[in-house]
């Protein structure tokens, strides 16, 4: 199996130029690309561009992409963005995504965002049938509790990654 095709290499070169131009619309259009590798990279690039205006695009990927790896990356990315507007899509993924892989990452991301509004969803996730999701919810709840009660260093508190 050839991992990097010529088509993919050509597109990566184009993506690099568009990245340097900070062309948000271009990368939003790639979120529907048939190649999951391209969709994953486009998700990461949009997050790198920054700004809460990217949250709805990444949330749509998390909700609708047919590839669990792409959805996982979207969950991770929403956590790294740390916007409270990420809580609703991450909550939905934590409780409803068919993939254990995605539910785990969404739970961790909720803990990284650290919003106390995530606590109800994480407490429900303690009943998930998959042990890694339950353990992720425990980590996330612990992180939120730490941020609420003890932490004086917000950056330190958000270092729990998945």
Backbone as ProteinMPNN parsed JSONL, in Angstrom:
{"seq_chain_A": "XXXXXXXXXXXXXXXXXXXXXXXXXXXXXXXXXXXXXXXXXXXXXXXXXXXXXXXXXXXXXXXXXXXXXXXXXXXXXXXXXXXXXXXXXXXXXXXXXXXXXXXXXXXXXXXXXXXXXXXXXXXXXXXXXXXXXXXXXXXXXXXXXXXXXXXXXXXXXXXXXX", "coords_chain_A": {"N_chain_A": [[0.836, -1.189, 0.0], [0.659, 2.082, -0.979], [1.444, 4.872, 0.816], [1.727, 7.649, 0.484], [0.497, 9.172, -2.182], [1.043, 10.362, -5.568], [-0.899, 12.235, -6.221], [-1.679, 13.086, -3.7], [0.716, 14.21, -2.772], [0.991, 16.347, -4.559], [-1.259, 17.822, -3.843], [-0.6, 18.388, -1.173], [1.541, 20.165, -1.572], [0.186, 22.31, -2.741], [-1.5, 22.891, -0.596], [0.361, 23.778, 1.255], [1.139, 26.266, 0.177], [-1.32, 27.6, 0.34], [-1.622, 27.543, 3.073], [0.413, 29.273, 3.908], [-0.703, 31.593, 2.973], [-2.774, 31.836, 4.669], [-5.38, 30.908, 4.021], [-8.389, 30.489, 4.849], [-10.926, 29.728, 3.755], [-10.228, 27.948, 1.704], [-9.18, 25.756, 3.176], [-11.42, 25.068, 4.67], [-13.01, 24.132, 2.6], [-11.654, 21.785, 2.036], [-12.418, 20.1, 4.048], [-14.37, 18.439, 3.201], [-13.158, 16.735, 1.474], [-12.493, 13.716, -0.376], [-10.359, 12.138, 0.589], [-9.293, 10.917, 3.6], [-6.922, 11.581, 4.894], [-6.302, 14.1, 3.936], [-8.52, 15.486, 4.906], [-8.038, 15.261, 7.659], [-5.626, 16.68, 7.921], [-6.46, 19.217, 7.037], [-8.251, 19.879, 9.067], [-6.471, 20.134, 11.265], [-4.934, 22.287, 10.379], [-6.789, 24.387, 10.202], [-7.326, 24.721, 12.909], [-4.817, 25.503, 13.754], [-4.695, 28.01, 12.563], [-6.265, 29.4, 14.283], [-8.736, 31.087, 16.376], [-12.057, 31.533, 17.402], [-14.026, 31.402, 15.519], [-13.506, 29.208, 13.968], [-14.451, 27.005, 15.285], [-17.177, 26.046, 14.681], [-16.741, 24.761, 12.195], [-14.919, 22.709, 12.803], [-16.41, 21.368, 14.682], [-18.456, 20.419, 13.057], [-17.063, 18.545, 11.527], [-16.396, 16.764, 13.587], [-18.938, 15.816, 14.242], [-19.94, 14.744, 11.822], [-18.088, 13.45, 10.074], [-17.161, 10.492, 8.323], [-15.036, 8.963, 9.067], [-13.381, 7.599, 11.775], [-10.856, 8.318, 12.719], [-10.48, 10.898, 11.724], [-12.575, 12.195, 13.042], [-11.683, 11.819, 15.668], [-9.358, 13.405, 15.621], [-10.582, 15.869, 15.27], [-11.942, 16.117, 17.715], [-9.761, 16.174, 19.513], [-8.567, 18.525, 18.574], [-10.532, 20.482, 19.092], [-10.414, 20.465, 21.858], [-7.834, 21.471, 22.25], [-8.172, 24.047, 21.341], [-9.652, 25.264, 23.302], [-12.083, 26.73, 23.702], [-15.162, 27.736, 25.142], [-17.337, 27.355, 23.523], [-16.857, 24.967, 22.353], [-17.72, 23.019, 24.038], [-20.39, 21.954, 23.793], [-20.395, 20.45, 21.233], [-18.347, 18.626, 21.891], [-19.404, 17.382, 24.123], [-21.616, 16.059, 22.999], [-20.235, 14.251, 21.337], [-18.798, 12.794, 23.26], [-20.819, 11.424, 24.567], [-22.304, 10.19, 22.528], [-20.947, 9.358, 20.171], [-20.264, 6.696, 17.911], [-17.791, 5.498, 18.067], [-15.413, 4.233, 20.286], [-12.856, 5.25, 20.427], [-13.194, 7.912, 19.616], [-15.045, 8.843, 21.536], [-13.493, 8.602, 23.862], [-11.434, 10.517, 23.298], [-12.921, 12.865, 23.063], [-13.93, 13.125, 25.64], [-11.548, 13.535, 27.114], [-10.808, 15.937, 25.909], [-12.848, 17.621, 26.8], [-12.095, 17.856, 29.461], [-9.71, 19.221, 29.124], [-10.565, 21.644, 28.04], [-11.901, 22.479, 30.254], [-14.246, 23.537, 31.239], [-16.814, 24.032, 33.531], [-19.373, 23.386, 32.75], [-19.175, 21.038, 31.396], [-19.186, 18.989, 33.176], [-21.548, 17.466, 33.814], [-21.93, 15.867, 31.518], [-19.548, 14.414, 31.534], [-19.829, 13.028, 33.914], [-21.949, 11.376, 33.188], [-20.591, 9.903, 31.283], [-19.093, 8.264, 32.855], [-20.492, 5.978, 33.013], [-20.127, 4.698, 30.635], [-19.872, 1.87, 28.456], [-17.308, 1.138, 27.77], [-14.13, 0.753, 29.122], [-11.808, 2.496, 28.628], [-13.07, 4.915, 27.966], [-14.463, 5.544, 30.295], [-12.261, 5.831, 32.035], [-11.057, 8.041, 30.821], [-13.014, 9.965, 31.283], [-12.822, 10.132, 34.059], [-10.238, 11.222, 34.332], [-10.662, 13.679, 33.024], [-12.681, 14.864, 34.623], [-11.261, 15.083, 37.005], [-9.336, 16.904, 36.217], [-10.899, 19.189, 35.687], [-11.923, 19.665, 38.245], [-9.547, 20.209, 39.603], [-8.772, 22.573, 38.266], [-10.853, 24.239, 39.037], [-10.575, 24.382, 41.838], [-7.89, 24.417, 42.801], [-5.786, 25.218, 41.07], [-3.363, 27.63, 40.195], [-2.12, 28.233, 37.966], [-3.076, 28.465, 34.858], [-2.184, 27.456, 32.368], [-0.647, 25.217, 33.16], [-2.676, 23.66, 34.283], [-4.116, 22.905, 32.063], [-2.67, 20.988, 30.765], [-3.272, 18.302, 30.541], [-3.406, 15.9, 28.27], [-4.556, 14.004, 25.399]], "CA_chain_A": [[0.0, 0.0, 0.0], [1.418, 3.328, -1.05], [0.859, 5.801, 1.778], [1.68, 8.983, -0.098], [0.332, 9.101, -3.624], [1.444, 11.585, -6.264], [-1.993, 13.197, -6.077], [-1.614, 13.624, -2.341], [1.897, 15.086, -2.709], [0.656, 17.565, -5.293], [-2.205, 18.575, -3.018], [0.14, 18.903, -0.013], [2.296, 21.346, -2.016], [-0.804, 23.382, -2.868], [-1.947, 23.221, 0.756], [1.401, 24.566, 1.912], [1.009, 27.646, -0.321], [-2.55, 28.166, 0.901], [-1.353, 27.722, 4.501], [1.196, 30.505, 4.033], [-1.63, 32.702, 2.692], [-3.833, 31.765, 5.694], [-6.613, 30.84, 3.238], [-9.356, 29.712, 5.62], [-11.969, 29.147, 2.881], [-9.633, 26.803, 1.017], [-9.099, 24.617, 4.088], [-12.802, 24.668, 4.972], [-13.475, 23.318, 1.465], [-11.005, 20.472, 2.097], [-13.047, 19.256, 5.073], [-15.237, 17.488, 2.484], [-12.329, 16.004, 0.505], [-12.679, 12.252, -0.219], [-9.206, 11.521, 1.247], [-9.327, 11.206, 5.043], [-5.656, 12.203, 5.285], [-6.454, 15.52, 3.608], [-9.488, 16.052, 5.867], [-7.361, 15.362, 8.951], [-4.666, 17.782, 7.859], [-7.228, 20.468, 6.945], [-8.75, 20.133, 10.426], [-5.353, 20.633, 12.076], [-4.515, 23.599, 9.878], [-7.781, 25.384, 10.631], [-7.102, 24.956, 14.331], [-3.574, 26.268, 13.845], [-5.016, 29.397, 12.209], [-6.808, 29.996, 15.502], [-9.968, 31.849, 16.319], [-13.277, 30.812, 17.761], [-14.838, 31.248, 14.312], [-13.213, 27.895, 13.368], [-15.107, 25.959, 16.071], [-18.283, 25.37, 13.987], [-16.228, 23.877, 11.137], [-14.326, 21.526, 13.43], [-17.541, 20.657, 15.303], [-19.159, 19.704, 11.98], [-16.227, 17.373, 11.249], [-16.574, 15.85, 14.717], [-20.284, 15.239, 14.198], [-20.382, 14.146, 10.561], [-17.119, 12.731, 9.245], [-17.388, 9.043, 8.401], [-13.81, 8.307, 9.493], [-13.199, 7.837, 13.207], [-9.586, 9.002, 12.951], [-10.719, 12.319, 11.461], [-13.391, 12.688, 14.167], [-10.78, 11.857, 16.825], [-8.517, 14.601, 15.471], [-11.446, 17.029, 15.505], [-12.161, 16.205, 19.166], [-8.502, 16.639, 20.088], [-8.368, 19.918, 18.16], [-11.453, 21.343, 19.85], [-9.855, 20.585, 23.202], [-6.667, 22.35, 22.211], [-8.621, 25.42, 21.095], [-10.059, 25.736, 24.641], [-13.216, 27.656, 23.707], [-16.361, 27.159, 25.761], [-18.259, 26.96, 22.45], [-16.53, 23.584, 21.99], [-18.273, 22.084, 25.019], [-21.581, 21.242, 23.281], [-20.058, 19.352, 20.317], [-17.554, 17.604, 22.583], [-20.345, 16.637, 24.968], [-22.356, 15.161, 22.115], [-19.337, 13.169, 20.919], [-18.478, 11.971, 24.436], [-21.966, 10.589, 24.935], [-23.04, 9.575, 21.421], [-20.192, 8.875, 19.016], [-20.204, 5.221, 17.913], [-16.419, 5.026, 18.241], [-14.76, 4.342, 21.59], [-11.687, 6.082, 20.161], [-13.655, 9.308, 19.573], [-15.634, 9.168, 22.849], [-12.356, 8.8, 24.766], [-10.746, 11.782, 23.017], [-13.843, 13.966, 23.358], [-13.962, 13.266, 27.105], [-10.292, 14.183, 27.5], [-10.862, 17.32, 25.427], [-13.704, 18.374, 27.726], [-11.279, 18.161, 30.627], [-8.715, 20.225, 28.744], [-11.289, 22.916, 27.954], [-12.009, 22.808, 31.674], [-15.48, 24.259, 31.518], [-17.629, 23.264, 34.491], [-20.583, 22.914, 32.066], [-18.9, 19.699, 30.873], [-19.186, 17.996, 34.249], [-22.692, 16.542, 33.71], [-21.653, 14.888, 30.454], [-18.465, 13.543, 31.971], [-20.386, 12.123, 34.923], [-22.691, 10.347, 32.434], [-19.603, 9.056, 30.608], [-18.593, 7.276, 33.815], [-21.283, 4.763, 32.785], [-19.857, 4.177, 29.293], [-19.515, 0.449, 28.527], [-15.886, 0.925, 27.469], [-13.257, 1.21, 30.205], [-10.999, 3.675, 28.3], [-13.909, 6.124, 28.003], [-14.677, 5.806, 31.723], [-11.009, 6.354, 32.568], [-10.884, 9.39, 30.27], [-13.943, 10.838, 32.004], [-12.245, 10.344, 35.388], [-9.132, 12.169, 34.149], [-11.229, 14.988, 32.675], [-13.335, 15.413, 35.818], [-10.198, 15.459, 37.941], [-8.716, 18.119, 35.701], [-11.828, 20.305, 35.906], [-11.945, 19.933, 39.68], [-8.281, 20.859, 39.932], [-8.821, 23.953, 37.772], [-11.825, 25.006, 39.835], [-10.266, 24.507, 43.261], [-6.517, 24.533, 43.256], [-4.763, 25.715, 40.156], [-3.039, 29.047, 40.064], [-1.466, 28.342, 36.677], [-4.037, 27.915, 33.897], [-1.482, 26.659, 31.367], [-0.322, 23.944, 33.797], [-3.916, 22.911, 34.491], [-4.645, 22.427, 30.79], [-1.707, 20.122, 30.122], [-3.726, 16.914, 30.442], [-3.693, 15.685, 26.852], [-4.977, 12.643, 25.065]], "C_chain_A": [[0.88, 1.251, 0.0], [0.725, 4.373, -0.18], [0.71, 7.197, 1.179], [1.636, 8.847, -1.616], [0.813, 10.405, -4.253], [0.371, 12.649, -6.145], [-1.945, 13.868, -4.712], [-0.43, 14.586, -2.197], [1.638, 16.413, -3.411], [-0.268, 18.442, -4.462], [-1.512, 19.147, -1.775], [0.925, 20.164, -0.392], [1.361, 22.548, -2.167], [-1.271, 23.849, -1.49], [-0.909, 24.083, 1.477], [1.337, 26.031, 1.475], [-0.214, 28.326, 0.303], [-2.404, 28.4, 2.408], [-0.61, 29.037, 4.728], [0.33, 31.742, 3.794], [-2.751, 32.792, 3.728], [-5.217, 31.757, 5.051], [-7.636, 29.916, 3.923], [-10.378, 29.025, 4.719], [-11.46, 27.908, 2.155], [-9.63, 25.577, 1.931], [-10.478, 24.154, 4.554], [-13.322, 23.779, 3.844], [-12.859, 21.919, 1.492], [-11.597, 19.559, 3.169], [-14.006, 18.237, 4.466], [-14.464, 16.66, 1.457], [-12.516, 14.497, 0.707], [-11.547, 11.55, 0.54], [-9.186, 11.914, 2.731], [-8.036, 11.859, 5.534], [-5.727, 13.713, 5.046], [-7.425, 16.176, 4.59], [-8.847, 16.235, 7.246], [-6.415, 16.551, 8.966], [-5.394, 19.131, 7.793], [-7.789, 20.856, 8.313], [-7.652, 20.742, 11.286], [-4.931, 22.033, 11.656], [-5.501, 24.681, 10.298], [-7.603, 25.726, 12.105], [-5.839, 25.799, 14.523], [-3.809, 27.745, 13.499], [-5.593, 30.137, 13.418], [-8.107, 30.745, 15.262], [-11.195, 30.997, 16.573], [-14.199, 30.61, 16.563], [-14.583, 29.909, 13.61], [-13.966, 26.763, 14.075], [-16.265, 25.301, 15.314], [-17.822, 24.415, 12.877], [-15.682, 22.585, 11.728], [-15.424, 20.692, 14.101], [-18.318, 19.86, 14.256], [-18.386, 18.438, 11.587], [-16.434, 16.323, 12.342], [-17.916, 15.131, 14.639], [-20.506, 14.354, 12.97], [-19.364, 13.336, 9.777], [-17.318, 11.229, 9.41], [-16.154, 8.276, 8.882], [-13.533, 8.626, 10.963], [-11.877, 8.528, 13.523], [-9.747, 10.518, 12.746], [-11.546, 12.922, 12.599], [-12.546, 12.799, 15.441], [-9.924, 13.119, 16.778], [-9.33, 15.871, 15.712], [-11.703, 17.207, 17.001], [-10.912, 16.734, 19.856], [-8.316, 18.133, 19.817], [-9.287, 20.875, 18.908], [-10.967, 21.516, 21.287], [-8.691, 21.554, 23.242], [-7.052, 23.816, 22.01], [-9.122, 26.083, 22.384], [-11.167, 26.794, 24.636], [-14.42, 26.981, 24.344], [-17.393, 26.756, 24.705], [-17.974, 25.543, 21.949], [-17.216, 22.566, 22.898], [-19.459, 21.3, 24.461], [-21.213, 20.151, 22.27], [-19.218, 18.257, 20.962], [-18.423, 16.755, 23.504], [-21.108, 15.62, 24.134], [-21.481, 13.979, 21.702], [-19.006, 12.237, 22.08], [-19.597, 10.982, 24.732], [-22.533, 9.769, 23.784], [-22.216, 9.029, 20.261], [-20.111, 7.348, 19.06], [-18.81, 4.664, 18.2], [-15.894, 5.281, 19.656], [-13.588, 5.311, 21.505], [-12.073, 7.574, 20.223], [-14.252, 9.722, 20.921], [-14.539, 9.437, 23.877], [-11.736, 10.18, 24.551], [-11.632, 12.978, 23.32], [-13.931, 14.197, 24.868], [-12.698, 13.965, 27.606], [-10.326, 15.657, 27.11], [-11.754, 18.186, 26.316], [-12.923, 18.758, 28.986], [-10.231, 19.216, 30.35], [-9.371, 21.602, 28.633], [-11.563, 23.422, 29.37], [-13.261, 23.556, 32.076], [-16.36, 23.42, 32.443], [-18.932, 22.781, 33.876], [-20.405, 21.504, 31.51], [-19.073, 18.612, 31.927], [-20.348, 17.007, 34.152], [-22.436, 15.457, 32.672], [-20.571, 13.913, 30.89], [-18.938, 12.579, 33.054], [-21.226, 11.022, 34.262], [-21.723, 9.379, 31.761], [-18.965, 8.042, 31.558], [-19.338, 5.952, 33.69], [-21.077, 4.173, 31.394], [-19.452, 2.706, 29.406], [-18.026, 0.17, 28.298], [-14.996, 1.565, 28.539], [-12.395, 2.426, 29.826], [-11.798, 4.989, 28.317], [-14.163, 6.523, 29.455], [-13.407, 6.421, 32.324], [-10.732, 7.767, 32.07], [-11.79, 10.386, 30.979], [-13.413, 11.134, 33.41], [-11.111, 11.374, 35.309], [-9.677, 13.571, 33.899], [-11.907, 15.644, 33.882], [-12.311, 15.859, 36.853], [-9.546, 16.764, 37.516], [-9.609, 19.337, 35.937], [-11.866, 20.673, 37.388], [-10.67, 20.653, 40.113], [-8.304, 22.327, 39.501], [-9.743, 24.822, 38.62], [-11.288, 25.323, 41.235], [-8.841, 24.892, 43.583], [-5.578, 25.311, 42.359], [-4.622, 27.23, 40.179], [-2.412, 29.304, 38.697], [-2.354, 27.668, 35.628], [-3.36, 27.047, 32.85], [-1.134, 25.288, 31.938], [-1.571, 23.067, 33.894], [-4.418, 22.296, 33.194], [-3.711, 21.437, 30.093], [-2.109, 18.653, 30.067], [-4.166, 16.684, 29.007], [-4.089, 14.257, 26.591], [-4.358, 12.102, 23.888]], "O_chain_A": [[1.728, 1.437, 0.873], [-0.435, 4.716, -0.41], [-0.321, 7.845, 1.354], [2.618, 8.454, -2.246], [0.971, 11.418, -3.572], [0.679, 13.83, -5.987], [-2.15, 15.076, -4.594], [-0.554, 15.643, -1.579], [2.022, 17.473, -2.916], [-0.083, 19.656, -4.385], [-1.807, 20.271, -1.369], [0.968, 21.122, 0.38], [1.7, 23.662, -1.769], [-1.419, 25.046, -1.246], [-1.259, 25.002, 2.216], [1.464, 26.933, 2.302], [-0.147, 29.476, 0.736], [-2.987, 29.336, 2.955], [-0.954, 29.813, 5.619], [0.597, 32.809, 4.345], [-3.577, 33.704, 3.68], [-6.112, 32.492, 5.468], [-7.73, 28.728, 3.612], [-10.665, 27.844, 4.912], [-12.191, 26.927, 2.01], [-10.029, 24.488, 1.516], [-10.677, 22.965, 4.805], [-13.999, 22.783, 4.102], [-13.478, 20.965, 1.02], [-11.303, 18.364, 3.189], [-14.41, 17.284, 5.133], [-15.072, 15.954, 0.653], [-12.68, 14.046, 1.841], [-11.762, 10.467, 1.084], [-9.078, 13.093, 3.069], [-8.065, 12.618, 6.502], [-5.261, 14.501, 5.869], [-7.184, 17.291, 5.052], [-9.084, 17.238, 7.919], [-6.405, 17.335, 9.914], [-4.969, 20.087, 8.441], [-7.796, 22.033, 8.671], [-7.872, 21.749, 11.96], [-4.608, 22.867, 12.501], [-5.095, 25.77, 10.704], [-7.717, 26.886, 12.498], [-5.808, 26.7, 15.361], [-3.182, 28.626, 14.087], [-5.426, 31.349, 13.554], [-8.517, 30.999, 14.129], [-11.347, 29.9, 16.035], [-15.065, 29.735, 16.592], [-15.364, 29.514, 12.744], [-14.102, 25.674, 13.517], [-16.334, 24.072, 15.303], [-18.447, 23.379, 12.651], [-15.949, 21.497, 11.217], [-15.372, 19.462, 14.089], [-18.784, 18.755, 14.534], [-18.984, 17.39, 11.345], [-16.622, 15.141, 12.052], [-17.998, 13.942, 14.947], [-21.183, 13.33, 13.06], [-19.753, 12.59, 8.878], [-17.609, 10.751, 10.507], [-16.224, 7.063, 9.082], [-13.461, 9.794, 11.345], [-11.792, 9.258, 14.51], [-9.207, 11.313, 13.515], [-11.256, 14.023, 13.066], [-12.68, 13.76, 16.198], [-9.785, 13.818, 17.781], [-8.826, 16.835, 16.288], [-11.683, 18.332, 17.5], [-10.993, 17.638, 20.688], [-7.957, 18.9, 20.71], [-8.863, 21.959, 19.31], [-11.097, 22.597, 21.863], [-8.577, 22.363, 24.162], [-6.342, 24.717, 22.456], [-9.032, 27.3, 22.542], [-11.175, 27.672, 25.499], [-14.671, 25.798, 24.116], [-18.239, 25.901, 24.969], [-18.772, 24.982, 21.198], [-17.286, 21.383, 22.565], [-19.521, 20.084, 24.644], [-21.672, 19.019, 22.422], [-19.362, 17.084, 20.618], [-18.202, 15.552, 23.645], [-21.23, 14.456, 24.518], [-21.935, 12.835, 21.714], [-18.94, 11.021, 21.899], [-19.341, 9.837, 25.105], [-23.182, 8.751, 24.024], [-22.755, 8.293, 19.434], [-19.911, 6.769, 20.127], [-18.668, 3.489, 18.536], [-15.931, 6.407, 20.151], [-13.363, 6.102, 22.421], [-11.358, 8.384, 20.813], [-13.994, 10.827, 21.397], [-14.636, 10.377, 24.667], [-11.534, 10.928, 25.507], [-11.14, 14.004, 23.789], [-13.999, 15.341, 25.319], [-12.773, 14.88, 28.426], [-9.922, 16.521, 27.888], [-11.447, 19.354, 26.557], [-13.081, 19.861, 29.508], [-9.896, 20.015, 31.226], [-8.806, 22.602, 29.075], [-11.472, 24.617, 29.651], [-13.314, 24.148, 33.154], [-16.619, 22.247, 32.173], [-19.553, 21.862, 34.41], [-21.391, 20.844, 31.185], [-19.103, 17.429, 31.59], [-20.15, 15.814, 34.387], [-22.693, 14.277, 32.914], [-20.676, 12.712, 30.636], [-18.491, 11.433, 33.1], [-21.22, 9.877, 34.713], [-21.993, 8.181, 31.676], [-18.363, 7.067, 31.109], [-18.882, 4.927, 34.195], [-21.785, 3.241, 31.012], [-18.762, 2.331, 30.354], [-17.547, -0.922, 28.603], [-15.099, 2.759, 28.82], [-12.261, 3.33, 30.651], [-11.256, 6.044, 28.645], [-14.087, 7.701, 29.803], [-13.479, 7.42, 33.041], [-10.225, 8.601, 32.821], [-11.387, 11.519, 31.246], [-13.54, 12.258, 33.897], [-11.04, 12.288, 36.131], [-9.206, 14.539, 34.496], [-11.728, 16.836, 34.129], [-12.48, 16.893, 37.499], [-9.243, 17.621, 38.346], [-9.126, 20.394, 36.342], [-11.843, 21.852, 37.742], [-10.72, 21.597, 40.901], [-7.911, 23.213, 40.26], [-9.45, 25.988, 38.885], [-11.523, 26.413, 41.757], [-8.601, 25.622, 44.544], [-4.673, 25.991, 42.842], [-5.595, 27.983, 40.181], [-2.197, 30.454, 38.314], [-2.377, 26.442, 35.525], [-3.899, 26.005, 32.475], [-1.314, 24.282, 31.251], [-1.518, 21.869, 33.616], [-5.084, 21.261, 33.225], [-3.946, 21.086, 28.937], [-1.332, 17.833, 29.578], [-5.189, 17.216, 28.577], [-3.971, 13.398, 27.465], [-4.637, 10.964, 23.511]]}, "name": "protein", "num_of_chains": 1, "seq": "XXXXXXXXXXXXXXXXXXXXXXXXXXXXXXXXXXXXXXXXXXXXXXXXXXXXXXXXXXXXXXXXXXXXXXXXXXXXXXXXXXXXXXXXXXXXXXXXXXXXXXXXXXXXXXXXXXXXXXXXXXXXXXXXXXXXXXXXXXXXXXXXXXXXXXXXXXXXXXXXXX"}
